[in-house]
Amino acid sequence: MQPFIKPFLKFFLVILMLQTFQVFGQQTEINQILTQREASNQALRNFDEDLNSTFLTEDVLITTGAGTLISGKAKLMEYIKNSSGPRMYWVRTPDEIKVNPESNLAWETGTWKGFVEGSMESVVGGKYSAQWIKKSDTWLIQSQLFVTLPN
């Protein structure tokens, strides 16, 4: 074996191992976010706003599908409490999640659907994006943007 090949192979193996660990770490973080998202969806299906709020930062920013900007968890709870019309819940279905382990931030994007209580057919929906932040080893939603789109 040529003298330069052995160090090159060692270097290549180290790089390959680091990439494997990074991919595995990314998938672990993504799985944690997916678990949080599903638990949040379930809380919404059960109309458990208190439980759903545990998935949000205190200073969360929400832009509703109709374009209303809500700043903070307390304002969101007030907005929900004062809503009129039939009770509804929302299901967010992620299409993509990307994690930045250096900043403890993640990007999620996907589709959302709104359902009237007791109905199995959505009455509204569109696209959404969310920014997650990892605090104390837990992924929390820091902001969400919903856009209502025609079916």
FENFENZI-V971200 format. One record per backbone hydrogen bond with DSSP energy under -1.0 kcal/mol. CO is the residue of the C=O (numbers start at 1). NH is the residue of the N-H. If there is no record, write none. Layout:
CO;NH + CO;NH
This chain:
2;5 + 4;8 + 5;9 + 6;10 + 7;11 + 8;12 + 9;13 + 10;14 + 11;15 + 12;16 + 13;17 + 14;18 + 15;19 + 16;20 + 17;21 + 18;22 + 19;23 + 20;24 + 21;25 + 22;26 + 23;27 + 24;28 + 25;29 + 26;30 + 27;31 + 28;32 + 29;33 + 30;34 + 31;35 + 32;36 + 33;37 + 34;38 + 35;39 + 36;40 + 37;41 + 38;42 + 39;43 + 40;44 + 41;45 + 42;46 + 43;48 + 44;47 + 47;49 + 48;52 + 49;53 + 51;54 + 52;55 + 53;56 + 55;141 + 57;60 + 58;73 + 60;72 + 61;144 + 62;70 + 63;146 + 64;67 + 65;148 + 68;64 + 70;62 + 72;76 + 73;77 + 74;78 + 75;79 + 76;80 + 77;81 + 78;82 + 80;83 + 87;117 + 89;115 + 91;113 + 93;111 + 96;109 + 98;107 + 100;104 + 100;105 + 104;134 + 105;100 + 106;132 + 107;98 + 108;130 + 109;95 + 109;96 + 110;128 + 111;93 + 112;126 + 113;91 + 114;123 + 114;124 + 115;89 + 116;119 + 124;114 + 125;149 + 126;112 + 127;147 + 128;110 + 129;145 + 130;108 + 131;142 + 131;143 + 132;106 + 133;140 + 135;138 + 138;135 + 140;133 + 141;57 + 142;61 + 143;131 + 144;63 + 145;129 + 147;127
